[in-house]
Amino acid sequence: MKQRKIDDSPITYYVSGRDCDEWALFLHAAFVDHNMFRTQMEYFSGKYNVLAVDIIGHGKSINTVMHDYSARALDAPVAES
């Protein structure tokens, strides 16, 4: 799987599989990372595009900065426009 990261984001994700329309998404449980699905990702990457995410604070998604993710803060840009 290829490890990727979006610019200015702490999220690390992994993509593999075929060039097809269907995707399999793997979101891990608490206290682990994308590797909890290693066997499933190997199996499904032969049939689907596979996307596995390391949720913030887990695996390689650990370079985080605390932000205000409250509904009021997230709604502010919408309210201003």
C-alpha positions in Angstrom: 0.0 0.0 0.0 1.2 3.5 -0.7 1.3 5.8 2.3 -0.1 9.3 1.5 -0.7 12.5 3.4 -2.8 15.5 2.5 -0.9 18.9 2.7 -1.6 20.7 5.9 -3.4 17.7 7.4 -2.3 15.3 10.1 -4.2 12.5 8.5 -2.1 9.7 6.9 -3.9 7.2 4.7 -3.0 4.2 2.5 -4.3 3.3 -0.9 -3.9 0.2 -3.0 -5.8 -2.0 -5.3 -7.0 -1.9 -8.8 -8.1 1.0 -11.0 -11.8 0.4 -10.7 -14.9 2.2 -9.6 -15.6 0.2 -6.3 -13.8 1.0 -3.1 -13.3 -0.8 0.3 -12.8 1.6 3.2 -11.1 0.5 6.4 -11.4 2.6 9.6 -9.6 1.1 12.6 -10.7 0.8 16.2 -9.3 2.8 19.1 -5.6 2.2 20.2 -4.6 0.5 16.9 -3.9 1.7 13.3 -4.6 0.6 9.8 -2.5 -2.6 10.3 -5.4 -4.2 12.2 -6.8 -4.8 8.7 -3.6 -6.0 7.0 -5.1 -9.4 6.0 -8.3 -7.9 4.7 -6.5 -5.2 2.8 -4.4 -7.8 1.0 -7.5 -9.8 0.1 -9.7 -7.0 -1.1 -6.9 -5.1 -3.0 -7.1 -7.8 -5.6 -10.8 -6.9 -6.2 -11.3 -3.3 -5.2 -9.5 0.0 -4.6 -8.6 0.0 -0.9 -8.4 3.0 1.4 -7.2 2.6 5.0 -7.0 5.6 7.3 -4.9 6.2 10.4 -7.3 8.2 12.5 -5.9 11.3 14.3 -3.6 10.3 17.1 -3.0 6.7 15.8 -0.4 5.2 13.6 1.3 7.8 11.4 -1.4 10.4 12.0 0.2 11.7 15.2 1.5 15.2 14.3 -1.7 16.9 15.5 -2.4 20.3 16.9 -5.4 21.0 19.1 -8.1 23.0 17.3 -11.6 24.1 18.1 -13.7 21.5 16.4 -17.0 22.6 18.1 -20.1 23.0 15.9 -20.0 26.8 16.5 -16.3 27.0 15.3 -16.9 24.8 12.2 -20.0 26.7 11.3 -18.3 30.1 11.5 -17.0 30.2 7.8 -20.5 29.3 6.6 -22.2 32.0 8.7 -19.8 34.6 7.4 -20.5 34.0 3.7 
